[in-house]
Amino acid sequence: MKKLPWRSAFYLVVLLYLFIDLKTCNGPLKRKIAESRPSSSITLEKARQLGWVALVNQEPITQNQLNLAVARHLYQRGKSFEETPEKALLQIKRASLRGLIDDVMIRQYADGVDFEAPDEEKAAFIQSWENQFHNKRELADRTEFQELSETEVKEQLGKIWSRKRWLEKRIEPGLGVTDEEVKSWFEANRDNESLKEPEKIRARQIFISTVEEDGDEQEAAIKTAHRRITEDEEDFAEVARELSEDERTREHGGDLNWFSRKRVPDEFAKVVFDQTVNQIGEPFKTKIGWHLVEVTDHQPARPVNFEDVAEEIKIHLLNEQKVDKVNELLGKLRKVAHIIVFTENLN
């Protein structure tokens, strides 16, 4: 008899465990999921009254949860409910609901076995999440948008990371990319723009925010900084440490390090990529504030060598594998989960 491939065998074991736990033995997963859950024998009308759009193992997903997920999706793309066409909004709702169902399933299974990621991993994840924000005010605004306190946000982020690690541990044994696969991908994609090093510049900036207040005072401050550097010949880095409101770069003298056009907002890139090296540009304004920028180095676009990108290609291929394996595992989890979607309640 032909033996099953070991990867398939692994997934078969996972699926068998979940099936036995949920359907046969009343195991820990089933008991966790069943605690304080409403009955699944519910009519469409009753679901509408309760504001439910789906049930996942008898746990409801509410219209409010879906609306918040859709709002986050639109917010991240700079859009709103009002400006989104009805047909497009329905598609977004369906995609968001599918994501919510997957999230609930993962949470149920991960929490059902009391999986907890190491504290240092959770702390690093929380820190990386906080680092994406320009300043503390922006972070506070996002926390308020999530309708959670700072402590609650950190708790939720810790749980999100734990569930992510639970999912990764389920698929890790099935992952692997060989050097031959990496080389083959490189050869097949030589003409791909992703294998060309884009034009880059290195620059430093002094930034004055207009998020909380936009008036003459902010404009005067950036013009004063420009005069002190260009006329009084003060050191750019010292002035940046004194005046810049960009918390990520201020202590480094305003250094933004290397970046391409795609890594910064268009309104910022259009100005700074036209500056010459060692030029102190005129102050300019974007939607978040005033900028004074000095370009310190420039690197033209160029093709990359295999050795320069081999590790990135490997990561890319591994990420593609992860997506496929996660979707495969989620598909198997859906088969053993009890899911009801009240499609009519999406409108």
Backbone torsions as a table, in degrees:
resi	resn	phi	psi	omega
1	MET	NA	134.5	-178.4
2	LYS	-71.2	129.8	-177.7
3	LYS	-74.5	147.4	175.2
4	LEU	-69.3	142.0	172.7
5	PRO	-58.2	143.5	-174.0
6	TRP	-61.8	-33.1	178.8
7	ARG	-65.6	-44.9	179.4
8	SER	-62.4	-38.2	179.2
9	ALA	-62.3	-39.8	179.4
10	PHE	-60.5	-48.9	-179.6
11	TYR	-66.0	-33.5	177.4
12	LEU	-63.2	-40.6	178.4
13	VAL	-63.9	-45.2	179.2
14	VAL	-59.4	-47.9	-179.2
15	LEU	-62.3	-43.1	-179.6
16	LEU	-62.5	-42.4	178.8
17	TYR	-60.8	-47.6	-179.1
18	LEU	-63.1	-40.6	-179.3
19	PHE	-63.7	-47.1	-179.1
20	ILE	-63.1	-43.8	-177.7
21	ASP	-62.4	-46.8	-172.8
22	LEU	-82.4	-36.2	-170.2
23	LYS	-101.8	-24.0	-169.0
24	THR	-119.1	-51.8	-165.9
25	CYS	-99.6	-0.3	-177.0
26	ASN	53.5	48.0	-176.1
27	GLY	-75.3	-171.7	-174.6
28	PRO	-62.6	-36.2	178.7
29	LEU	-62.8	-48.4	-177.3
30	LYS	-63.8	-40.5	-179.4
31	ARG	-65.3	-41.2	178.6
32	LYS	-62.7	-45.3	-176.8
33	ILE	-66.4	-36.5	-173.5
34	ALA	-76.6	-18.4	-176.0
35	GLU	-62.8	124.4	174.1
36	SER	57.0	32.0	177.1
37	ARG	-98.5	144.2	177.0
38	PRO	-73.4	163.3	179.2
39	SER	-68.1	144.9	179.4
40	SER	-84.4	-9.7	179.7
41	SER	-84.0	78.5	-173.7
42	ILE	-131.7	140.8	-178.7
43	THR	-81.9	162.7	177.9
44	LEU	-60.6	-41.8	-179.1
45	GLU	-63.0	-42.0	178.6
46	LYS	-65.5	-39.8	177.7
47	ALA	-62.8	-38.0	178.8
48	ARG	-65.8	-40.8	178.9
49	GLN	-63.4	-37.6	-179.7
50	LEU	-81.7	-10.5	-179.5
51	GLY	77.7	30.1	-179.0
52	TRP	-96.1	140.2	174.9
53	VAL	-112.2	-14.6	178.5
54	ALA	-163.5	159.9	171.2
55	LEU	-126.1	129.9	178.1
56	VAL	-121.9	108.8	-174.0
57	ASN	50.5	44.2	177.5
58	GLN	72.2	6.1	174.4
59	GLU	-96.5	125.3	-176.4
60	PRO	-78.3	146.1	165.5
61	ILE	-109.1	123.6	-172.5
62	THR	-93.4	163.5	176.7
63	GLN	-61.2	-36.4	178.9
64	ASN	-63.6	-41.4	177.4
65	GLN	-62.6	-42.7	180.0
66	LEU	-65.7	-43.4	179.6
67	ASN	-61.1	-38.7	178.9
68	LEU	-66.5	-40.6	178.4
69	ALA	-63.5	-41.2	178.9
70	VAL	-67.2	-41.8	179.3
71	ALA	-60.8	-41.2	177.6
72	ARG	-63.5	-42.8	179.0
73	HIS	-58.7	-46.4	-178.9
74	LEU	-69.5	-39.5	-179.2
75	TYR	-60.0	-42.0	-178.9
76	GLN	-66.0	-19.0	-179.6
77	ARG	-108.8	11.4	177.2
78	GLY	68.5	29.6	-178.3
79	LYS	-121.5	173.4	179.0
80	SER	-136.6	169.5	178.0
81	PHE	-59.7	-43.1	-172.6
82	GLU	-63.0	-35.5	-175.7
83	GLU	-94.0	3.7	-179.6
84	THR	-97.9	123.4	179.1
85	PRO	-56.1	147.8	-175.1
86	GLU	-57.7	-43.1	-178.8
87	LYS	-64.0	-44.0	179.0
88	ALA	-65.6	-37.4	-179.8
89	LEU	-64.2	-38.4	178.3
90	LEU	-64.2	-39.7	177.4
91	GLN	-64.0	-40.7	178.3
92	ILE	-64.7	-40.1	178.3
93	LYS	-61.3	-44.3	-178.9
94	ARG	-65.0	-43.2	178.9
95	ALA	-65.7	-41.1	179.6
96	SER	-65.5	-39.0	179.1
97	LEU	-65.4	-40.9	177.7
98	ARG	-60.5	-41.6	177.5
99	GLY	-63.6	-41.0	178.1
100	LEU	-63.5	-40.8	178.2
101	ILE	-61.8	-45.3	178.0
102	ASP	-60.9	-42.9	-179.7
103	ASP	-61.9	-43.0	-180.0
104	VAL	-63.8	-44.1	179.0
105	MET	-60.0	-48.4	-179.3
106	ILE	-60.8	-43.4	179.1
107	ARG	-61.9	-44.0	-178.7
108	GLN	-61.5	-45.5	-177.4
109	TYR	-72.0	-42.0	179.9
110	ALA	-67.0	-46.5	179.7
111	ASP	-69.9	-27.5	-179.3
112	GLY	-64.5	-27.2	177.3
113	VAL	-105.8	12.5	176.7
114	ASP	55.1	39.8	179.7
115	PHE	-75.9	135.2	-179.7
116	GLU	-137.2	124.2	177.7
117	ALA	-71.8	155.8	177.6
118	PRO	-57.6	146.1	-177.3
119	ASP	-57.8	-38.2	-177.7
120	GLU	-66.9	-33.2	176.9
121	GLU	-67.8	-43.9	179.6
122	LYS	-64.0	-41.4	179.7
123	ALA	-62.7	-41.5	179.0
124	ALA	-65.2	-39.0	178.9
125	PHE	-65.6	-44.2	178.9
126	ILE	-62.1	-41.7	179.8
127	GLN	-64.4	-41.7	179.4
128	SER	-65.4	-35.2	177.4
129	TRP	-66.1	-43.2	-179.6
130	GLU	-68.1	-32.0	-177.0
131	ASN	-68.5	-15.8	-179.0
132	GLN	-72.8	-15.0	-176.8
133	PHE	-91.0	146.9	-174.4
134	HIS	-68.3	-36.7	179.7
135	ASN	-156.8	176.9	-176.2
136	LYS	-66.5	-31.3	179.3
137	ARG	-64.9	-42.8	178.7
138	GLU	-64.1	-39.9	177.1
139	LEU	-63.6	-42.4	179.5
140	ALA	-64.4	-38.2	178.4
141	ASP	-62.7	-43.0	179.6
142	ARG	-66.6	-39.4	178.2
143	THR	-61.5	-41.8	178.0
144	GLU	-64.8	-38.6	179.0
145	PHE	-62.3	-35.6	179.3
146	GLN	-74.2	-7.0	179.6
147	GLU	60.4	38.7	179.4
148	LEU	-134.9	154.3	173.7
149	SER	-76.4	168.4	179.7
150	GLU	-60.4	-41.8	178.8
151	THR	-64.2	-42.8	179.9
152	GLU	-64.4	-38.4	178.1
153	VAL	-61.0	-44.7	-179.6
154	LYS	-65.6	-38.7	176.9
155	GLU	-62.6	-44.0	179.9
156	GLN	-65.8	-39.9	178.2
157	LEU	-63.8	-38.9	177.3
158	GLY	-62.5	-40.4	178.4
159	LYS	-68.2	-39.8	178.9
160	ILE	-60.4	-44.0	179.9
161	TRP	-65.4	-40.0	179.0
162	SER	-61.5	-42.2	179.7
163	ARG	-68.4	-36.3	176.9
164	LYS	-62.7	-43.6	179.5
165	ARG	-67.5	-35.5	175.6
166	TRP	-59.8	-45.0	-179.3
167	LEU	-65.9	-42.9	-180.0
168	GLU	-61.7	-39.9	179.8
169	LYS	-66.1	-26.8	178.1
170	ARG	-70.4	-29.6	-174.1
171	ILE	-106.4	-14.8	-175.8
172	GLU	-53.7	-40.3	-179.5
173	PRO	-62.8	-18.1	-179.5
174	GLY	-97.7	9.1	-176.9
175	LEU	-103.4	148.5	176.1
176	GLY	170.0	132.9	178.9
177	VAL	-128.0	128.8	-179.4
178	THR	-89.0	162.2	176.9
179	ASP	-61.8	-34.8	179.7
180	GLU	-64.9	-39.0	178.9
181	GLU	-66.9	-37.8	178.7
182	VAL	-65.0	-46.8	-179.5
183	LYS	-63.1	-42.5	-179.5
184	SER	-62.3	-41.3	179.1
185	TRP	-64.5	-40.5	179.4
186	PHE	-61.3	-46.7	-178.3
187	GLU	-64.3	-36.4	-177.7
188	ALA	-76.8	-15.9	-175.2
189	ASN	-123.7	26.8	-177.6
190	ARG	-56.0	-36.3	-176.1
191	ASP	-86.9	0.0	-179.7
192	ASN	-69.9	138.2	-179.6
193	GLU	-59.4	-26.8	-179.6
194	SER	-68.0	-15.2	178.7
195	LEU	-101.1	17.6	174.8
196	LYS	-118.9	129.1	178.7
197	GLU	-73.3	117.7	-177.4
198	PRO	-72.2	165.3	173.3
199	GLU	-59.3	135.5	-179.9
200	LYS	-133.9	154.0	171.8
201	ILE	-132.2	157.5	169.6
202	ARG	-113.8	135.7	-175.4
203	ALA	-148.1	166.5	172.2
204	ARG	-133.4	153.1	-174.8
205	GLN	-140.6	158.9	166.5
206	ILE	-114.8	127.3	-173.4
207	PHE	-122.7	132.7	175.6
208	ILE	-121.2	116.4	-175.0
209	SER	-74.2	145.0	172.4
210	THR	-121.1	16.8	-177.5
211	VAL	-66.2	-46.0	-177.9
212	GLU	-87.5	-32.1	-178.4
213	GLU	-150.2	129.2	-177.9
214	ASP	-124.2	101.4	-177.6
215	GLY	-151.2	-167.4	-177.9
216	ASP	-65.4	-28.4	-176.1
217	GLU	-63.5	-41.9	-179.6
218	GLN	-67.0	-42.7	178.9
219	GLU	-64.4	-40.2	179.5
220	ALA	-64.7	-38.1	-178.8
221	ALA	-64.5	-43.2	-178.2
222	ILE	-71.7	-33.8	178.1
223	LYS	-70.4	-33.9	175.8
224	THR	-65.0	-42.3	177.5
225	ALA	-61.0	-41.8	179.4
226	HIS	-62.5	-42.8	-179.6
227	ARG	-66.2	-42.3	-178.2
228	ARG	-61.5	-34.2	-177.9
229	ILE	-83.4	-44.9	-173.3
230	THR	-83.9	-33.0	-176.9
231	GLU	-101.9	-44.6	-178.2
232	ASP	-86.7	-5.3	176.4
233	GLU	58.0	37.2	174.0
234	GLU	-77.8	156.2	-177.7
235	ASP	-70.9	129.9	-177.8
236	PHE	-56.5	-47.5	-176.0
237	ALA	-61.4	-39.8	-179.5
238	GLU	-67.2	-40.3	178.7
239	VAL	-67.0	-37.8	178.2
240	ALA	-62.7	-43.9	179.6
241	ARG	-62.5	-31.0	-178.0
242	GLU	-81.8	-41.0	-168.0
243	LEU	-112.0	-28.2	-172.2
244	SER	-64.1	141.5	178.6
245	GLU	-103.5	10.1	174.8
246	ASP	-87.1	101.4	-172.8
247	GLU	-64.6	-26.5	-177.7
248	ARG	-75.2	-25.7	-174.4
249	THR	-117.3	-14.6	-172.7
250	ARG	-55.6	-47.4	-177.0
251	GLU	-71.0	-10.7	177.0
252	HIS	-104.6	24.2	178.6
253	GLY	69.1	22.8	178.8
254	GLY	84.7	7.3	-175.4
255	ASP	-65.6	122.2	178.2
256	LEU	-93.7	-3.9	-176.3
257	ASN	62.8	-165.4	-178.5
258	TRP	-80.6	142.5	174.8
259	PHE	-156.1	152.6	175.8
260	SER	-100.0	175.4	-179.9
261	ARG	-60.4	-35.8	-175.3
262	LYS	-74.0	-13.8	-176.3
263	ARG	-89.3	-6.2	-178.2
264	VAL	-131.8	159.3	178.7
265	PRO	-57.8	147.2	-177.7
266	ASP	-56.5	-42.7	-176.5
267	GLU	-65.6	-26.2	176.6
268	PHE	-80.8	-45.2	-177.3
269	ALA	-62.7	-39.1	-177.5
270	LYS	-58.7	-32.0	-179.2
271	VAL	-84.2	-52.8	-169.3
272	VAL	-73.7	-27.9	179.0
273	PHE	-76.2	-9.1	174.6
274	ASP	-93.7	-6.9	178.6
275	GLN	-80.9	153.1	176.4
276	THR	-93.4	160.1	-177.8
277	VAL	-61.7	138.0	-179.8
278	ASN	67.5	19.3	176.8
279	GLN	-96.9	131.9	171.7
280	ILE	-89.9	109.1	-177.8
281	GLY	-74.8	168.2	174.3
282	GLU	-72.2	148.4	176.3
283	PRO	-58.1	140.8	177.0
284	PHE	-139.3	158.7	-173.6
285	LYS	-114.3	138.9	170.6
286	THR	-118.7	-175.9	-176.7
287	LYS	-68.7	-14.4	-179.7
288	ILE	-105.3	-12.8	179.5
289	GLY	159.4	-169.3	-179.5
290	TRP	-95.7	143.6	-178.8
291	HIS	-128.9	140.4	169.6
292	LEU	-125.9	116.6	-168.7
293	VAL	-123.4	138.7	169.7
294	GLU	-118.6	122.2	175.1
295	VAL	-82.6	122.5	-175.7
296	THR	-103.0	-16.4	178.9
297	ASP	-162.5	160.0	-177.0
298	HIS	-142.2	139.4	177.8
299	GLN	-131.4	116.0	-179.3
300	PRO	-69.0	162.8	177.3
301	ALA	-62.9	146.1	-178.6
302	ARG	-159.0	154.8	174.0
303	PRO	-70.4	156.1	-178.8
304	VAL	-107.9	154.0	175.6
305	ASN	-87.0	155.9	-179.6
306	PHE	-56.3	-43.2	-177.3
307	GLU	-62.1	-29.1	-178.3
308	ASP	-72.9	-26.5	-172.7
309	VAL	-120.0	0.5	-175.8
310	ALA	-56.2	-44.9	-178.1
311	GLU	-67.0	-38.3	178.3
312	GLU	-65.6	-39.6	177.9
313	ILE	-63.3	-42.4	179.2
314	LYS	-60.4	-43.8	178.1
315	ILE	-62.8	-41.9	178.7
316	HIS	-60.1	-46.0	179.8
317	LEU	-66.3	-38.2	177.2
318	LEU	-65.1	-39.5	178.4
319	ASN	-64.7	-38.4	176.5
320	GLU	-63.2	-42.0	176.8
321	GLN	-60.6	-42.6	-179.1
322	LYS	-60.4	-44.3	179.2
323	VAL	-59.5	-46.3	179.7
324	ASP	-62.4	-44.5	-177.4
325	LYS	-70.0	-36.9	177.1
326	VAL	-63.9	-45.9	178.5
327	ASN	-61.9	-38.9	178.2
328	GLU	-63.3	-45.7	-179.0
329	LEU	-67.3	-41.3	178.3
330	LEU	-61.8	-38.7	177.0
331	GLY	-60.1	-39.6	179.2
332	LYS	-71.1	-37.4	177.4
333	LEU	-65.7	-37.0	178.4
334	ARG	-62.1	-32.5	-178.0
335	LYS	-67.8	-29.2	179.6
336	VAL	-100.0	-6.3	176.9
337	ALA	-89.3	156.2	176.7
338	HIS	-104.5	105.9	-173.4
339	ILE	-120.2	127.9	173.5
340	ILE	-122.2	126.7	178.0
341	VAL	-112.9	124.0	177.4
342	PHE	-92.3	79.7	-172.2
343	THR	-56.1	-37.9	-177.4
344	GLU	-62.7	-22.7	-178.2
345	ASN	-83.4	-1.4	179.6
346	LEU	-76.2	-23.7	-176.0
347	ASN	-76.5	NA	NA
